[in-house]
Amino acid sequence: MNKSKKEKIEKAEDKLYLAKYLTKALGGRWKLYILFILDNGGTVRFGQMKKKLNNISNVMLSKTLKELEQDGIIIRHQYNEVPPHVDYTLTEKGKNVIPALIMLSEWAQKYTREENITSECEECLSDINKN
């Protein structure tokens, strides 16, 4: 699939291949939340991330962060100190996806307004901690 950046993706199989890649890299309940947290916070420690995400277990957060790290979207920094700690930042690849996610957020904002879905929806608020 050697295409220039500006060349349109027209073949259905290319679109499906890219959709599969996007779903693997960015799919799941928590990945977009994590990317936006890292975009807003720069370097974020595991504990800080856990506090910002309600209803996520340590195991699920670790698994999701590991997937993002394996896909080259975030970097994990481990400090062998007492007490030990770990923090995460976006890679260039991760930073490069943020403008696309912002565009998708703008699309969602438009349609949530049209469908009268407010930012105070209980299900939405249960996933994040605004503090």
PyMOL commands that set and color helices and strands:
alter all, ss='L'
color gray80, all
select helices_A, chain A and resi 12-26+31-41+46-52+58-70+92-114+122-127
alter helices_A, ss='H'
color red, helices_A
select strands_A, chain A and resi 44-45+74-79+85-90
alter strands_A, ss='S'
color yellow, strands_A
deselect
rebuild
show_as cartoon
